[in-house]
Amino acid sequence: MRWSVMELEPYISKVVREFYAGLPPETPSDPSQVFVVRIRGAKVRISPGIINETLRREPLSEAERKEEAEADLVPISEVSKYLSQGHQSVWSELTSRDFPPRIAALMVIASYNWVLSTNKHHISEERARLVYKLAHGVKVDIGRMIFQQMLDLSKVIRGDQRWLMFPCLISKVIKRQLILQLEKGEMWIFPTKYKKDPRSGETFLKKEAAAAATKVRTKGKEKKEARKKTASASTSHQPRTNLRSTATAQPEIPTEGVNSVSLGVIRVPEAPADAKGIRTALEDVASVLEQLGIVTAMLRAAVTRGED
């Protein structure tokens, strides 16, 4: 099948239209019949066998023809189920989203080269059956299939401006039988190569999954950094307690008739505190509590003496 998608010949639009105009209006009863069409006054032979020869396809054996005929009898529901890997057995509900990447790729190739369609996402029964056969390794009479499409198009193309199917193949068939030269106002039209949509396929899905995972990790990291900044800002804006300045801000205490007792200073370490700073603060607290205990004992003794 590769020669149907490789080495495509440039074509002349007027010559291809002339070819379609020369095809018989009725489908022949004998599919192997050779037809003769006139191209610029010369005779050009066309048949399924000639198409197969042009595409380097060997004729099907009797066993291969029987195998293809049996594949054509497979219920369309089974074809639908196979193409969707068991997800969809109802043909009318089958969509391109149900296909695994391998089947989806074959569908695209078929729509461009074998069972043509301007809508690459439309799933025709003929195209689905072709892909089903190819996936099962069933040999197909590609010449007969393409020639039938040519005959079907020739019935509606007269006086119509429809797009021309298989122009590169037709040009190749004609060039094997006569020399084509450009006439005034004509030009060679070269085939447009298919470009894969970068947003499809297994590689894209893997990249998309990796990008999503990276996005989640980045978002989590950003949230963590934001929490750190918020905590840091809250700590930096929190007023620090200065015990010495607080003591000096106290109202003046009378010194006559009283004894002033210094409880000491508690050295509170700044965050983050290490073990040494915490130990020093605890020792300061213990010293202050000890001084406070002494003062409390002195006051109790003074109260006892006053009561006596």
Backbone bond lengths (Angstrom), bond angles and torsions (degrees), N, CA, C in turn:
res aa  C-N    CA-C-N  psi(-1)  N-CA   C-N-CA  omega(-1)  CA-C   N-CA-C  phi
1 M - - - 1.469 - - 1.528 111.86 -
2 R 1.332 116.72 -12.94 1.465 118.28 -172.04 1.531 112.42 -65.88
3 W 1.363 117.43 -27.58 1.463 118.67 -178.69 1.526 112.22 -73.68
4 S 1.320 116.64 -10.14 1.464 119.52 175.27 1.520 111.72 -84.01
5 V 1.323 116.06 -10.92 1.467 119.68 178.71 1.529 111.81 -121.21
6 M 1.333 116.84 -0.36 1.459 121.31 -179.54 1.531 110.25 -121.92
7 E 1.328 115.10 159.68 1.469 122.54 177.47 1.529 111.58 52.63
8 L 1.314 116.43 46.71 1.461 121.28 179.62 1.524 110.24 -73.28
9 E 1.334 115.80 135.61 1.465 121.65 -175.93 1.534 111.35 -88.56
10 P 1.339 117.79 143.48 1.472 119.15 170.27 1.523 109.24 -67.83
11 Y 1.311 116.94 157.36 1.461 120.07 -175.36 1.520 110.98 -137.39
12 I 1.357 114.55 166.27 1.459 122.62 175.68 1.529 106.50 -110.67
13 S 1.302 117.32 120.70 1.465 121.34 -173.64 1.528 112.00 -56.13
14 K 1.325 117.65 -43.47 1.466 121.33 -177.73 1.523 111.35 -63.38
15 V 1.327 117.75 -37.32 1.460 122.11 179.94 1.527 110.05 -67.41
16 V 1.325 117.39 -41.19 1.469 121.11 -179.94 1.529 109.82 -64.25
17 R 1.328 117.01 -40.30 1.471 120.47 177.76 1.527 110.95 -65.47
18 E 1.309 115.70 -37.60 1.462 120.15 177.87 1.530 110.38 -64.56
19 F 1.328 115.53 -37.01 1.471 120.47 177.68 1.522 110.56 -62.59
20 Y 1.335 116.94 -48.40 1.466 120.05 -179.25 1.534 111.24 -64.39
21 A 1.320 116.36 -36.20 1.470 119.50 179.26 1.523 111.90 -64.84
22 G 1.345 118.03 -25.54 1.463 121.62 -177.87 1.513 114.12 -89.31
23 L 1.335 118.59 -6.26 1.464 120.71 179.77 1.532 110.48 -73.04
24 P 1.330 117.17 151.55 1.474 120.08 -178.37 1.531 110.70 -66.02
25 P 1.324 118.18 145.20 1.461 121.44 -179.32 1.522 113.29 -72.11
26 E 1.316 118.06 -20.36 1.460 121.92 -178.25 1.524 110.90 -113.77
27 T 1.319 115.11 147.46 1.460 120.02 176.81 1.524 109.84 -72.34
28 P 1.342 118.35 127.96 1.469 120.61 -177.94 1.519 111.62 -69.87
29 S 1.310 115.51 149.11 1.464 120.19 177.99 1.521 111.07 -71.88
30 D 1.321 116.21 -30.59 1.462 121.15 178.36 1.529 108.67 -99.72
31 P 1.350 117.38 108.80 1.469 120.10 -177.03 1.523 113.99 -65.24
32 S 1.323 117.48 -17.72 1.474 120.10 -179.07 1.526 112.27 -91.88
33 Q 1.329 117.09 1.30 1.465 121.13 -177.22 1.525 111.62 -63.42
34 V 1.328 115.87 139.38 1.464 121.64 179.52 1.529 108.73 -95.88
35 F 1.337 116.50 129.21 1.459 121.86 178.77 1.519 109.54 -107.16
36 V 1.303 114.24 154.64 1.470 119.97 178.11 1.528 107.79 -119.67
37 V 1.327 116.17 125.15 1.464 121.21 176.02 1.528 107.86 -118.88
38 R 1.309 115.71 150.82 1.461 119.64 -179.67 1.527 110.20 -98.29
39 I 1.322 113.53 125.99 1.463 121.36 177.40 1.521 107.31 -120.25
40 R 1.322 116.42 108.84 1.469 122.42 -179.28 1.531 111.44 54.79
41 G 1.319 114.12 41.49 1.461 119.84 176.75 1.507 114.80 86.20
42 A 1.316 118.55 -11.60 1.463 122.01 -179.49 1.526 109.89 -99.58
43 K 1.330 115.93 153.96 1.459 120.89 -179.82 1.534 110.25 -90.29
44 V 1.325 114.48 133.22 1.470 121.08 177.75 1.524 107.80 -125.87
45 R 1.325 116.37 125.54 1.463 121.97 -179.36 1.524 109.83 -88.45
46 I 1.343 115.66 141.02 1.455 120.34 179.79 1.523 109.06 -145.05
47 S 1.328 115.67 137.38 1.466 122.62 177.40 1.527 107.87 -165.67
48 P 1.328 117.97 168.27 1.470 119.73 175.87 1.530 112.20 -57.32
49 G 1.334 116.14 -39.04 1.466 119.43 179.75 1.508 112.25 -65.04
50 I 1.344 117.65 -40.16 1.471 121.12 178.78 1.523 110.34 -66.05
51 I 1.331 116.52 -37.77 1.473 119.92 176.93 1.520 110.02 -63.65
52 N 1.320 117.10 -42.93 1.464 120.37 178.51 1.526 111.23 -62.98
53 E 1.333 117.32 -41.54 1.466 120.80 177.48 1.525 110.83 -61.70
54 T 1.321 116.27 -41.68 1.467 120.65 179.82 1.525 110.55 -63.41
55 L 1.334 116.59 -35.72 1.468 121.60 -179.86 1.526 112.22 -90.95
56 R 1.338 116.84 8.56 1.470 122.92 178.23 1.525 111.49 60.10
57 R 1.320 115.70 39.46 1.460 121.50 179.20 1.524 109.80 -102.57
58 E 1.327 116.10 129.86 1.461 120.92 177.23 1.535 109.28 -75.98
59 P 1.336 117.10 145.19 1.469 119.51 176.56 1.527 110.66 -60.08
60 L 1.314 116.48 145.15 1.454 120.75 179.61 1.522 110.49 -73.02
61 S 1.323 115.63 140.87 1.466 120.09 175.01 1.527 108.96 -75.59
62 E 1.324 115.85 170.90 1.468 119.74 179.77 1.522 111.08 -61.21
63 A 1.337 116.60 -39.92 1.468 120.46 179.51 1.523 110.91 -66.26
64 E 1.328 116.03 -39.01 1.472 119.68 -179.99 1.520 111.21 -68.90
65 R 1.340 117.09 -36.29 1.465 120.26 176.72 1.532 110.47 -65.10
66 K 1.322 115.64 -38.96 1.461 120.23 179.16 1.530 110.49 -65.86
67 E 1.350 116.34 -41.10 1.459 120.61 179.45 1.527 110.82 -63.79
68 E 1.344 116.92 -40.15 1.463 119.86 178.93 1.527 110.57 -67.20
69 A 1.322 117.00 -39.89 1.462 120.84 179.24 1.524 111.23 -63.81
70 E 1.337 116.57 -38.43 1.476 120.33 177.90 1.530 110.77 -66.95
71 A 1.340 116.51 -36.57 1.469 120.00 178.25 1.529 111.23 -65.51
72 D 1.347 116.11 -31.23 1.465 120.07 178.27 1.525 112.09 -68.57
73 L 1.325 117.05 -19.45 1.462 121.60 -177.80 1.535 112.68 -91.73
74 V 1.324 116.67 -4.77 1.472 119.95 178.82 1.529 108.97 -63.32
75 P 1.329 118.83 131.20 1.472 120.87 179.86 1.527 111.15 -56.03
76 I 1.321 115.82 141.22 1.463 120.11 -177.01 1.525 111.53 -63.50
77 S 1.337 117.09 -26.92 1.468 120.31 177.42 1.523 110.87 -65.62
78 E 1.345 116.13 -36.65 1.464 120.23 177.64 1.531 110.51 -70.15
79 V 1.338 116.50 -38.27 1.458 120.67 175.82 1.525 110.12 -60.77
80 S 1.328 116.00 -45.44 1.468 121.27 179.56 1.520 111.32 -61.50
81 K 1.323 116.00 -43.24 1.466 120.61 -179.61 1.516 111.39 -63.94
82 Y 1.352 116.20 -41.08 1.469 119.89 -179.32 1.530 111.00 -67.11
83 L 1.331 116.72 -46.63 1.469 120.15 -177.08 1.520 112.04 -63.66
84 S 1.324 117.11 -30.58 1.478 120.84 -179.29 1.520 112.26 -95.83
85 Q 1.337 116.12 9.21 1.474 122.13 -179.41 1.527 111.29 57.68
86 G 1.335 115.47 40.46 1.460 120.46 174.61 1.509 115.67 87.20
87 H 1.337 117.36 -1.10 1.467 119.56 -177.00 1.528 113.11 -81.82
88 Q 1.338 117.54 -26.30 1.462 119.60 -174.56 1.533 109.96 -143.33
89 S 1.333 115.99 113.82 1.458 120.67 178.79 1.521 112.28 -104.23
90 V 1.327 117.22 -7.26 1.465 121.19 178.74 1.526 107.90 -91.82
91 W 1.331 116.79 112.40 1.453 121.56 -174.46 1.525 112.28 -58.04
92 S 1.312 117.90 -42.71 1.466 121.68 -175.85 1.523 112.53 -65.86
93 E 1.323 117.20 -18.81 1.467 120.96 -178.57 1.524 112.48 -103.31
94 L 1.337 117.04 1.33 1.467 121.26 -179.51 1.529 110.10 -73.71
95 T 1.344 116.52 130.85 1.462 121.93 176.81 1.523 109.35 -129.37
96 S 1.305 116.38 167.52 1.467 120.95 -179.49 1.522 112.03 -63.96
97 R 1.326 117.19 -21.05 1.472 119.76 178.70 1.527 112.02 -70.93
98 D 1.334 116.90 -15.95 1.467 120.22 -179.48 1.523 112.53 -82.59
99 F 1.340 118.53 -10.03 1.461 121.44 -173.92 1.525 111.61 -84.83
100 P 1.326 117.08 140.25 1.470 120.50 167.93 1.525 108.58 -71.19
101 P 1.328 119.24 163.87 1.471 121.88 -175.92 1.522 114.57 -53.97
102 R 1.345 118.31 -39.42 1.474 120.83 -177.59 1.529 111.19 -64.24
103 I 1.333 116.27 -45.21 1.465 120.80 -179.62 1.528 110.41 -69.67
104 A 1.326 116.07 -39.55 1.468 119.96 179.50 1.527 110.84 -61.44
105 A 1.335 116.81 -39.39 1.474 120.86 178.84 1.525 110.65 -65.31
106 L 1.340 117.25 -42.46 1.460 120.57 178.60 1.536 111.29 -63.71
107 M 1.322 116.04 -36.75 1.465 120.46 178.61 1.531 110.65 -62.62
108 V 1.319 116.66 -42.80 1.463 120.77 179.77 1.526 110.73 -64.95
109 I 1.336 116.47 -45.15 1.469 120.42 179.38 1.523 110.42 -61.79
110 A 1.333 116.10 -41.51 1.469 120.31 -179.89 1.516 111.44 -64.31
111 S 1.319 117.23 -40.15 1.467 120.34 -177.89 1.526 111.83 -69.80
112 Y 1.325 117.61 -23.79 1.467 121.24 179.04 1.533 112.43 -89.91
113 N 1.334 117.56 -26.75 1.464 119.00 -167.97 1.522 116.54 -127.18
114 W 1.328 120.13 -27.13 1.465 120.50 -170.74 1.531 113.48 -118.36
115 V 1.336 116.46 -51.99 1.464 121.40 175.76 1.524 105.52 -120.30
116 L 1.311 116.33 90.21 1.456 121.46 -165.73 1.520 113.22 -73.12
117 S 1.323 113.64 149.94 1.461 120.45 177.63 1.517 108.72 -158.54
118 T 1.335 115.99 142.80 1.468 119.21 175.73 1.520 110.81 -77.43
119 N 1.336 116.31 -19.96 1.460 121.48 177.26 1.522 108.07 -104.03
120 K 1.326 115.75 101.35 1.460 120.28 -174.18 1.530 112.99 -71.35
121 H 1.341 117.63 -11.52 1.460 120.46 -179.89 1.526 112.01 -99.55
122 H 1.355 116.51 -5.44 1.461 119.15 177.50 1.527 109.13 -76.77
123 I 1.330 116.07 136.31 1.465 120.50 -178.16 1.526 108.28 -109.02
124 S 1.326 115.82 101.23 1.460 119.66 176.34 1.522 108.93 -86.33
125 E 1.337 115.48 155.03 1.464 119.23 -179.53 1.524 110.70 -64.44
126 E 1.333 117.04 -37.86 1.464 120.46 -179.42 1.530 110.96 -62.93
127 R 1.341 116.34 -42.31 1.458 119.62 -179.97 1.530 110.59 -70.16
128 A 1.314 116.76 -37.98 1.463 120.20 179.32 1.526 111.12 -64.18
129 R 1.326 116.58 -42.15 1.462 120.07 179.06 1.532 111.12 -66.41
130 L 1.329 116.77 -36.54 1.464 119.94 178.02 1.523 110.45 -62.59
131 V 1.327 116.92 -47.74 1.469 120.73 179.57 1.531 110.37 -63.99
132 Y 1.321 117.07 -37.43 1.467 121.33 176.68 1.529 110.27 -59.35
133 K 1.332 116.98 -44.53 1.472 121.06 178.75 1.520 110.83 -64.24
134 L 1.326 116.68 -46.91 1.466 119.89 -178.17 1.523 110.76 -61.86
135 A 1.341 116.50 -39.98 1.463 120.25 -179.50 1.530 111.64 -66.21
136 H 1.338 117.15 -26.12 1.465 121.60 178.88 1.525 112.47 -95.88
137 G 1.322 117.34 4.12 1.453 120.27 178.15 1.516 114.08 74.96
138 V 1.332 117.29 21.32 1.470 121.08 178.71 1.528 108.63 -83.67
139 K 1.323 117.53 127.46 1.460 121.24 178.94 1.530 109.69 -72.77
140 V 1.325 115.33 141.01 1.456 121.62 -174.29 1.526 109.75 -118.69
141 D 1.316 116.01 140.85 1.467 120.86 173.67 1.530 107.15 -80.61
142 I 1.321 115.28 83.48 1.459 120.89 -174.06 1.529 111.49 -65.54
143 G 1.348 117.16 -32.56 1.461 121.22 179.52 1.515 111.61 -63.33
144 R 1.340 116.43 -44.69 1.462 120.78 179.38 1.527 111.05 -64.95
145 M 1.335 116.20 -40.70 1.457 121.05 -178.51 1.537 111.40 -65.32
146 I 1.336 116.48 -44.15 1.469 120.36 -179.63 1.526 110.84 -69.87
147 F 1.342 117.21 -41.08 1.470 120.18 -178.56 1.534 110.78 -63.09
148 Q 1.328 116.89 -37.79 1.459 119.90 178.31 1.527 111.24 -63.78
149 Q 1.329 116.29 -38.09 1.469 119.50 177.25 1.527 111.04 -66.18
150 M 1.337 116.17 -36.50 1.469 119.83 177.16 1.528 110.66 -62.90
151 L 1.344 116.53 -43.59 1.456 120.68 -179.78 1.529 110.97 -65.02
152 D 1.337 116.11 -39.78 1.467 119.81 179.56 1.523 110.85 -64.29
153 L 1.338 116.58 -39.46 1.463 119.70 -179.57 1.526 111.55 -70.33
154 S 1.344 116.62 -34.93 1.468 119.73 -177.49 1.529 111.86 -64.15
155 K 1.332 117.39 -22.29 1.467 120.99 -179.69 1.523 112.21 -73.64
156 V 1.325 116.79 -26.26 1.468 119.67 -174.96 1.521 112.68 -112.62
157 I 1.336 116.92 -7.63 1.464 119.02 -174.25 1.525 112.57 -81.95
158 R 1.302 117.55 -17.53 1.465 120.40 -177.13 1.532 109.11 -65.76
159 G 1.308 116.22 118.90 1.463 121.50 -178.68 1.511 113.32 73.35
160 D 1.322 116.87 7.12 1.457 120.90 -179.09 1.528 108.87 -114.01
161 Q 1.319 116.02 151.90 1.465 120.06 -179.36 1.527 110.69 -105.81
162 R 1.310 116.78 45.27 1.455 120.44 178.77 1.530 110.38 -75.63
163 W 1.318 114.24 160.48 1.457 118.12 178.48 1.525 109.45 -69.97
164 L 1.320 116.46 150.40 1.459 122.30 -175.48 1.527 110.31 -92.49
165 M 1.319 116.47 127.93 1.456 121.33 179.95 1.522 110.55 -89.21
166 F 1.302 115.52 147.63 1.467 124.39 175.93 1.531 113.29 52.62
167 P 1.315 119.83 42.38 1.476 119.84 -178.75 1.521 112.91 -64.74
168 C 1.340 116.48 -37.40 1.475 119.39 -179.58 1.523 110.91 -67.56
169 L 1.329 116.66 -40.39 1.457 120.73 179.04 1.528 110.85 -66.47
170 I 1.326 116.47 -43.57 1.467 120.55 178.80 1.525 110.44 -61.09
171 S 1.315 116.25 -42.44 1.461 120.26 178.21 1.526 110.97 -61.23
172 K 1.328 116.28 -39.04 1.463 120.44 -179.55 1.531 110.88 -67.65
173 V 1.351 116.28 -40.15 1.463 120.63 177.71 1.530 110.40 -61.92
174 I 1.335 116.03 -44.76 1.470 120.70 -178.36 1.528 110.95 -66.10
175 K 1.333 117.19 -42.51 1.464 120.37 -178.00 1.527 113.04 -65.59
176 R 1.321 116.77 -22.91 1.462 120.06 177.01 1.533 111.15 -73.81
177 Q 1.362 116.24 -13.44 1.459 120.08 -175.15 1.533 113.59 -118.09
178 L 1.317 117.20 -21.24 1.470 119.14 177.42 1.525 109.76 -155.98
179 I 1.333 116.13 164.50 1.468 121.67 -179.10 1.528 108.52 -91.68
180 L 1.324 115.24 123.29 1.457 120.80 178.87 1.519 109.70 -96.84
181 Q 1.314 115.87 132.30 1.460 121.14 176.47 1.526 109.11 -127.87
182 L 1.299 114.81 147.90 1.458 119.62 -179.73 1.524 110.95 -71.23
183 E 1.307 115.46 137.41 1.457 121.09 172.51 1.523 108.65 -101.88
184 K 1.291 116.30 174.00 1.461 121.23 -176.25 1.529 110.86 -58.26
185 G 1.312 115.31 131.63 1.464 120.69 178.67 1.510 114.82 83.84
186 E 1.352 117.24 -3.00 1.466 120.09 -179.35 1.524 110.97 -97.20
187 M 1.329 114.55 163.63 1.471 120.55 178.17 1.524 108.91 -152.77
188 W 1.317 114.06 152.20 1.466 119.19 175.17 1.523 108.74 -76.47
189 I 1.310 116.38 132.31 1.464 121.63 176.48 1.519 107.79 -106.01
190 F 1.302 115.52 120.33 1.463 120.37 -178.02 1.526 110.53 -91.50
191 P 1.342 116.33 146.64 1.477 119.59 -177.55 1.524 111.40 -65.23
192 T 1.314 114.68 146.13 1.462 120.78 175.70 1.513 108.21 -89.00
193 K 1.296 116.28 120.74 1.457 119.70 -178.78 1.517 110.33 -75.40
194 Y 1.322 113.97 141.47 1.454 120.01 179.55 1.525 110.25 -70.51
195 K 1.327 115.08 133.66 1.464 120.93 176.43 1.520 108.48 -114.43
196 K 1.281 114.37 121.35 1.457 119.02 -177.95 1.522 110.45 -64.83
197 D 1.319 114.36 137.45 1.464 120.27 175.95 1.527 108.46 -67.02
198 P 1.346 117.94 118.63 1.473 119.27 -178.43 1.516 113.57 -64.48
199 R 1.355 116.17 -10.75 1.455 119.68 -178.70 1.527 112.15 -93.97
200 S 1.313 118.04 15.16 1.454 120.85 -178.42 1.517 110.53 -132.20
201 G 1.340 116.12 164.88 1.458 121.50 176.54 1.518 112.75 97.97
202 E 1.338 115.52 166.50 1.454 121.80 -177.40 1.524 111.90 -64.36
203 T 1.336 116.90 -39.05 1.464 120.39 -179.92 1.519 110.88 -60.63
204 F 1.336 115.71 -42.94 1.461 119.31 179.07 1.525 110.81 -64.31
205 L 1.343 116.72 -42.58 1.458 119.89 -178.93 1.531 111.33 -62.04
206 K 1.340 115.86 -38.53 1.465 119.52 177.96 1.525 110.68 -66.45
207 K 1.348 115.93 -43.03 1.467 119.52 178.48 1.520 111.08 -63.28
208 E 1.347 115.13 -39.87 1.466 119.95 -179.54 1.524 110.66 -64.64
209 A 1.333 116.88 -41.66 1.463 120.86 178.65 1.525 110.67 -65.24
210 A 1.338 116.66 -42.00 1.469 120.70 178.60 1.523 111.10 -64.48
211 A 1.339 116.50 -40.43 1.466 120.45 178.76 1.517 111.25 -64.97
212 A 1.347 116.09 -39.12 1.461 120.03 178.96 1.525 110.79 -65.36
213 A 1.359 116.13 -41.06 1.473 119.83 178.67 1.524 110.76 -64.96
214 T 1.344 116.54 -41.28 1.466 120.62 177.82 1.519 110.99 -63.16
215 K 1.324 116.37 -39.42 1.461 121.10 179.85 1.521 110.70 -63.70
216 V 1.343 116.14 -40.66 1.467 120.27 178.96 1.516 110.36 -64.84
217 R 1.358 115.99 -43.81 1.469 119.34 179.19 1.523 111.19 -63.98
218 T 1.322 116.83 -42.89 1.470 120.66 179.74 1.520 111.18 -63.18
219 K 1.343 115.28 -42.21 1.465 119.34 179.95 1.520 110.65 -63.69
220 G 1.340 116.21 -41.37 1.458 119.89 178.41 1.525 111.95 -63.94
221 K 1.340 115.06 -39.00 1.462 119.94 178.76 1.523 110.80 -66.23
222 E 1.345 115.99 -41.11 1.469 120.14 178.73 1.519 111.33 -63.30
223 K 1.337 117.23 -41.11 1.465 120.59 178.58 1.526 110.75 -63.58
224 K 1.337 115.59 -39.86 1.466 120.26 179.73 1.526 110.75 -64.48
225 E 1.344 115.96 -44.22 1.463 120.49 178.07 1.526 111.09 -63.18
226 A 1.356 116.02 -38.53 1.466 120.20 179.66 1.520 110.85 -64.44
227 R 1.345 116.98 -39.76 1.461 120.55 178.48 1.518 111.04 -65.17
228 K 1.349 115.61 -39.13 1.465 119.19 178.23 1.522 111.26 -63.43
229 K 1.362 115.39 -43.67 1.464 119.26 -179.93 1.521 111.38 -64.00
230 T 1.344 116.28 -39.93 1.463 120.64 179.49 1.516 110.76 -63.95
231 A 1.341 116.18 -44.08 1.463 120.29 179.54 1.524 110.76 -64.78
232 S 1.348 116.48 -39.99 1.458 120.74 179.89 1.523 111.11 -66.04
233 A 1.348 115.82 -41.76 1.466 119.76 179.38 1.511 111.05 -65.09
234 S 1.340 116.91 -38.95 1.462 120.99 179.91 1.511 110.97 -64.64
235 T 1.337 116.62 -39.38 1.465 121.23 -179.89 1.526 111.12 -69.58
236 S 1.337 116.31 -41.49 1.461 120.30 -176.84 1.525 112.35 -69.91
237 H 1.338 118.02 -28.19 1.459 121.11 -178.87 1.525 112.81 -91.08
238 Q 1.347 116.69 -7.90 1.454 119.56 179.89 1.534 109.30 -75.65
239 P 1.333 118.17 126.98 1.479 120.33 -178.89 1.517 111.32 -65.05
240 R 1.325 114.97 137.88 1.458 120.40 179.15 1.533 109.80 -88.27
241 T 1.304 112.78 144.18 1.476 118.25 179.48 1.520 109.25 -86.80
242 N 1.281 117.34 121.59 1.459 122.93 177.59 1.517 107.88 -109.52
243 L 1.323 114.49 103.80 1.466 118.88 -174.85 1.518 112.13 -64.37
244 R 1.315 115.50 -35.33 1.459 118.54 -177.71 1.520 110.67 -68.56
245 S 1.347 115.21 -44.04 1.452 118.14 -179.43 1.519 110.28 -67.83
246 T 1.342 116.97 -33.74 1.458 120.05 177.55 1.513 110.53 -65.30
247 A 1.327 115.54 -39.68 1.463 119.36 179.78 1.513 110.92 -64.25
248 T 1.320 116.10 -40.36 1.467 118.33 -178.59 1.518 111.36 -72.62
249 A 1.367 115.17 -22.28 1.463 118.01 -179.40 1.519 112.47 -81.25
250 Q 1.353 117.53 -8.90 1.450 121.01 -179.59 1.534 110.12 -67.56
251 P 1.311 116.00 150.12 1.482 118.74 176.58 1.525 111.42 -61.19
252 E 1.325 115.85 155.29 1.470 120.37 -177.20 1.524 110.55 -65.17
253 I 1.331 114.02 134.16 1.472 120.83 -179.67 1.522 107.71 -103.74
254 P 1.297 116.42 132.06 1.476 118.45 -179.90 1.518 111.36 -63.94
255 T 1.330 116.04 141.23 1.469 120.82 -176.76 1.528 112.82 -101.22
256 E 1.357 117.78 -13.91 1.469 119.86 -178.59 1.519 109.87 -80.83
257 G 1.346 115.59 130.35 1.449 121.49 176.68 1.510 114.59 80.26
258 V 1.329 117.23 8.99 1.466 119.91 179.99 1.511 109.34 -133.97
259 N 1.315 115.74 158.35 1.462 122.37 174.16 1.531 108.64 -110.80
260 S 1.294 118.66 125.33 1.463 122.80 179.28 1.522 109.14 -87.17
261 V 1.312 115.72 128.75 1.461 121.94 179.94 1.529 108.97 -119.08
262 S 1.310 116.78 124.65 1.468 121.45 177.69 1.526 109.19 -87.97
263 L 1.336 114.87 121.80 1.471 119.24 179.29 1.522 112.64 -81.32
264 G 1.316 117.17 -15.55 1.458 120.01 -179.82 1.531 111.26 104.82
265 V 1.318 115.55 -175.55 1.464 123.11 -177.25 1.535 109.66 -123.64
266 I 1.348 116.38 136.66 1.474 121.33 175.93 1.529 108.16 -102.04
267 R 1.302 116.80 116.39 1.474 122.04 -179.69 1.542 109.61 -88.71
268 V 1.333 114.53 98.29 1.467 120.79 -178.73 1.535 109.08 -86.89
269 P 1.318 118.74 121.29 1.476 120.87 -177.80 1.541 110.74 -73.24
270 E 1.352 115.84 151.14 1.461 120.68 176.61 1.529 110.24 -81.21
271 A 1.320 115.07 151.50 1.471 119.56 178.62 1.540 109.95 -74.38
272 P 1.300 117.34 144.15 1.474 127.01 -6.17 1.525 110.13 -80.07
273 A 1.308 116.20 134.89 1.469 120.86 -175.36 1.519 110.23 -90.46
274 D 1.335 115.07 144.46 1.459 118.99 175.89 1.523 109.42 -97.88
275 A 1.306 116.81 176.73 1.470 121.85 -175.84 1.528 111.59 -63.45
276 K 1.317 115.84 -37.32 1.464 119.34 -178.27 1.530 111.13 -66.34
277 G 1.329 116.57 -42.58 1.461 119.98 179.67 1.515 112.45 -65.29
278 I 1.334 115.86 -40.26 1.466 119.78 178.83 1.525 110.27 -65.11
279 R 1.341 116.98 -41.08 1.472 120.99 179.80 1.527 110.21 -62.37
280 T 1.339 116.12 -41.80 1.467 119.89 179.35 1.526 110.83 -63.05
281 A 1.336 116.89 -42.31 1.461 120.48 179.99 1.517 111.26 -63.51
282 L 1.336 116.86 -40.87 1.464 120.26 179.21 1.526 111.59 -65.00
283 E 1.321 115.45 -38.36 1.474 118.69 177.59 1.535 110.57 -64.57
284 D 1.360 116.17 -38.69 1.465 119.94 177.72 1.526 110.73 -64.44
285 V 1.340 116.10 -41.68 1.468 120.11 178.35 1.529 110.34 -61.27
286 A 1.333 116.64 -44.34 1.473 120.60 179.53 1.527 110.94 -61.22
287 S 1.351 116.23 -40.37 1.470 119.85 179.87 1.531 110.91 -65.35
288 V 1.353 116.30 -41.97 1.463 119.76 179.27 1.519 110.85 -64.46
289 L 1.336 116.46 -42.41 1.460 119.99 179.10 1.533 111.09 -63.07
290 E 1.344 114.60 -37.09 1.471 118.22 178.43 1.531 110.62 -63.81
291 Q 1.355 117.17 -44.11 1.460 121.51 177.89 1.518 110.77 -63.55
292 L 1.352 115.21 -39.02 1.456 119.11 179.40 1.519 111.29 -65.61
293 G 1.338 116.04 -35.11 1.472 120.29 177.35 1.526 111.27 -64.71
294 I 1.324 114.60 -39.57 1.477 118.76 179.20 1.532 110.40 -64.45
295 V 1.348 115.34 -45.63 1.462 119.68 -179.97 1.534 110.39 -61.86
296 T 1.347 116.33 -41.08 1.468 120.18 179.46 1.528 110.58 -61.36
297 A 1.322 117.61 -41.22 1.474 121.72 179.65 1.515 110.53 -64.92
298 M 1.340 116.70 -39.84 1.468 120.52 -179.94 1.528 109.89 -64.88
299 L 1.321 117.58 -40.48 1.470 120.71 -179.44 1.521 111.05 -67.39
300 R 1.324 116.88 -39.52 1.466 118.99 177.71 1.519 111.17 -63.68
301 A 1.339 115.16 -39.74 1.480 118.59 -179.88 1.531 109.81 -65.55
302 A 1.341 115.50 -39.09 1.475 118.43 179.98 1.525 110.41 -65.77
303 V 1.336 115.84 -39.20 1.481 118.62 179.52 1.509 110.29 -65.66
304 T 1.343 117.88 -38.25 1.472 121.22 -178.98 1.515 109.60 -65.11
305 R 1.342 117.55 -42.58 1.448 120.40 -179.35 1.532 110.37 -65.14
306 G 1.318 115.36 -36.80 1.456 117.91 -179.81 1.513 111.96 -66.51
307 E 1.326 117.96 -35.58 1.453 120.84 179.94 1.523 110.63 -70.66
308 D 1.376 115.99 -32.98 1.472 118.55 179.62 1.517 109.50 -70.17
